[in-house]
């Protein structure tokens, strides 16, 4: 299951997975997606390695900015992944 995290000014939606246990490592998948005239641009990163496992349409500069965002938000993404998403009343 994917949980909403935030929407950026260019309409990029950021969502994240629950915590995934794999080889004694807790992972979180973070997916970025924005609408285009022809469908969607998307990118998917696997934490904690910051490994980009899918990518279409985003520039190297945008990916670098996403990586900075992930590095400063990883602790929150792990927290929300463990709690089943952001709990908003």
C-alpha positions in Angstrom: 0.0 0.0 0.0 1.2 3.5 -0.8 0.4 6.5 1.5 0.3 10.2 0.5 3.1 12.4 1.7 3.1 15.7 -0.1 2.4 17.6 -3.4 5.0 19.9 -4.9 4.3 23.2 -6.7 4.7 21.5 -10.1 1.9 19.0 -9.2 4.4 16.2 -8.4 2.7 13.8 -5.9 4.9 12.1 -3.4 3.7 8.8 -1.8 5.5 6.2 0.2 5.1 2.5 1.1 4.8 0.9 4.5 8.0 -0.5 5.9 9.2 -3.5 3.9 11.5 -6.0 5.7 14.0 -7.4 3.3 17.2 -9.3 4.3 17.0 -7.8 7.9 16.8 -4.3 6.4 13.8 -2.0 6.8 13.1 -0.3 3.5 10.6 2.3 2.3 9.8 2.9 -1.3 9.1 6.6 -2.3 7.3 7.3 -5.5 7.2 10.7 -7.3 4.6 11.3 -10.1 3.3 14.3 -12.0 0.8 14.6 -14.8 1.9 15.5 -18.3 0.0 15.9 -21.6 0.9 12.3 -22.5 0.4 10.6 -19.1 2.8 10.9 -16.2 6.5 11.5 -15.3 7.5 9.2 -12.5 10.5 8.2 -10.4 10.8 5.6 -7.6 13.5 5.5 -4.9 14.3 2.8 -2.4 15.4 3.9 1.1 17.8 3.6 2.9 20.1 3.1 -0.1 18.6 6.0 -2.0 18.6 3.7 -5.0 16.5 4.9 -7.9 14.7 1.9 -9.2 12.4 3.5 -11.8 12.5 6.8 -13.6 10.8 8.5 -16.6 10.5 12.1 -17.5 12.4 13.8 -14.6 15.7 15.5 -15.3 18.9 14.8 -13.5 18.5 18.1 -11.7 15.0 17.2 -10.5 16.3 13.8 -9.3 19.1 15.6 -7.4 16.5 17.8 -5.7 14.3 14.8 -4.9 17.3 13.1 -3.3 18.0 16.2 -1.2 14.3 16.2 -0.1 14.6 12.5 0.7 17.7 12.9 2.8 16.1 15.6 4.9 12.8 13.8 5.2 13.9 10.1 5.5 13.3 10.0 9.3 9.7 11.3 8.8 9.1 8.9 5.9 10.2 5.9 8.1 8.0 7.2 11.0 4.9 7.6 8.8 5.6 4.3 7.0 5.6 2.6 10.4 2.4 4.3 11.5 0.4 3.6 8.3 0.7 7.0 6.8 0.3 10.6 8.1 -2.4 10.7 10.7 -4.5 13.8 10.1 -7.5 14.5 12.2 
